[in-house]
Amino acid sequence: MRKVLTSVIRDTTPPPGMQHPLSETTIQDIRVCLGLITARERELGEAAGETAPKPYYTDQQPSSTVVPFDLTAGRDKKGKE
């Protein structure tokens, strides 16, 4: 449904300076529909135990660092470092 609505928006968006073929009411209704779709996707994700990843820029520094807890790293076969 989201793909269909966004395709309609893409196909009907006129070049800058031209009047939009859709009425303002229709544009607002499409926005409401997209909002409902997003809310339902969020509900389904929460029910499934999924958390949405936070968006980030590719050149943005990560705010956290993953630290491995492998206790065997750096030791030889006898358990000595």
C-alpha positions as a Markdown table, in Angstrom:
| # | Residue | x | y | z |
|---|---|---|---|---|
| 1 | Met | 0.0 | 0.0 | 0.0 |
| 2 | Arg | 2.8 | 2.4 | 0.9 |
| 3 | Lys | 4.5 | 1.7 | -2.5 |
| 4 | Val | 1.3 | 2.4 | -4.4 |
| 5 | Leu | 0.7 | 5.7 | -2.6 |
| 6 | Thr | 4.3 | 6.9 | -3.0 |
| 7 | Ser | 4.2 | 5.9 | -6.7 |
| 8 | Val | 1.0 | 7.9 | -7.2 |
| 9 | Ile | 2.7 | 10.9 | -5.5 |
| 10 | Arg | 5.8 | 10.5 | -7.6 |
| 11 | Asp | 3.8 | 10.2 | -10.9 |
| 12 | Thr | 1.5 | 13.2 | -10.2 |
| 13 | Thr | 4.1 | 15.6 | -8.7 |
| 14 | Pro | 4.5 | 18.4 | -11.3 |
| 15 | Pro | 7.7 | 20.4 | -12.0 |
| 16 | Pro | 8.3 | 23.4 | -9.7 |
| 17 | Gly | 6.1 | 26.3 | -10.4 |
| 18 | Met | 3.2 | 24.3 | -11.9 |
| 19 | Gln | -0.1 | 23.6 | -10.1 |
| 20 | His | -0.5 | 20.2 | -8.6 |
| 21 | Pro | -3.2 | 18.1 | -10.3 |
| 22 | Leu | -4.4 | 16.7 | -6.9 |
| 23 | Ser | -6.6 | 18.8 | -4.6 |
| 24 | Glu | -5.3 | 19.9 | -1.2 |
| 25 | Thr | -7.8 | 17.6 | 0.4 |
| 26 | Thr | -6.6 | 14.6 | -1.5 |
| 27 | Ile | -3.0 | 15.4 | -0.6 |
| 28 | Gln | -3.9 | 15.6 | 3.1 |
| 29 | Asp | -5.8 | 12.3 | 2.8 |
| 30 | Ile | -2.8 | 10.6 | 1.3 |
| 31 | Arg | -0.6 | 12.0 | 4.2 |
| 32 | Val | -3.1 | 10.6 | 6.7 |
| 33 | Cys | -3.1 | 7.2 | 4.9 |
| 34 | Leu | 0.8 | 7.1 | 5.0 |
| 35 | Gly | 0.7 | 8.0 | 8.7 |
| 36 | Leu | -1.8 | 5.1 | 9.4 |
| 37 | Ile | 0.4 | 2.7 | 7.5 |
| 38 | Thr | 3.5 | 3.8 | 9.5 |
| 39 | Ala | 1.6 | 3.5 | 12.8 |
| 40 | Arg | 0.4 | 0.0 | 11.9 |
| 41 | Glu | 3.9 | -1.1 | 10.8 |
| 42 | Arg | 5.2 | 0.1 | 14.2 |
| 43 | Glu | 2.5 | -1.8 | 16.1 |
| 44 | Leu | 3.2 | -5.0 | 14.2 |
| 45 | Gly | 7.0 | -4.6 | 14.8 |
| 46 | Glu | 6.5 | -4.0 | 18.5 |
| 47 | Ala | 4.2 | -7.1 | 18.8 |
| 48 | Ala | 6.8 | -9.2 | 17.1 |
| 49 | Gly | 9.5 | -7.8 | 19.5 |
| 50 | Glu | 11.4 | -5.9 | 16.8 |
| 51 | Thr | 12.8 | -2.5 | 17.3 |
| 52 | Ala | 13.2 | -0.1 | 14.4 |
| 53 | Pro | 16.8 | 0.9 | 13.8 |
| 54 | Lys | 17.5 | 4.5 | 14.4 |
| 55 | Pro | 18.3 | 6.3 | 11.1 |
| 56 | Tyr | 21.9 | 7.7 | 10.7 |
| 57 | Tyr | 24.0 | 9.3 | 8.1 |
| 58 | Thr | 26.7 | 7.1 | 6.5 |
| 59 | Asp | 29.4 | 9.6 | 7.4 |
| 60 | Gln | 28.2 | 9.9 | 11.0 |
| 61 | Gln | 30.4 | 8.6 | 13.8 |
| 62 | Pro | 28.8 | 5.8 | 15.8 |
| 63 | Ser | 27.7 | 6.8 | 19.3 |
| 64 | Ser | 28.8 | 3.5 | 20.8 |
| 65 | Thr | 31.6 | 0.9 | 20.3 |
| 66 | Val | 31.1 | -2.8 | 20.3 |
| 67 | Val | 33.5 | -4.5 | 22.7 |
| 68 | Pro | 33.9 | -8.3 | 22.3 |
| 69 | Phe | 33.8 | -10.4 | 25.4 |
| 70 | Asp | 35.7 | -13.3 | 24.1 |
| 71 | Leu | 37.8 | -14.5 | 27.0 |
| 72 | Thr | 39.9 | -16.8 | 24.9 |
| 73 | Ala | 41.2 | -14.1 | 22.6 |
| 74 | Gly | 44.9 | -13.4 | 23.1 |
| 75 | Arg | 45.6 | -16.7 | 24.9 |
| 76 | Asp | 47.5 | -19.7 | 23.6 |
| 77 | Lys | 46.2 | -23.3 | 23.9 |
| 78 | Lys | 47.4 | -23.7 | 27.5 |
| 79 | Gly | 45.4 | -20.6 | 28.7 |
| 80 | Lys | 48.5 | -18.4 | 29.1 |
| 81 | Glu | 48.8 | -15.0 | 27.5 |
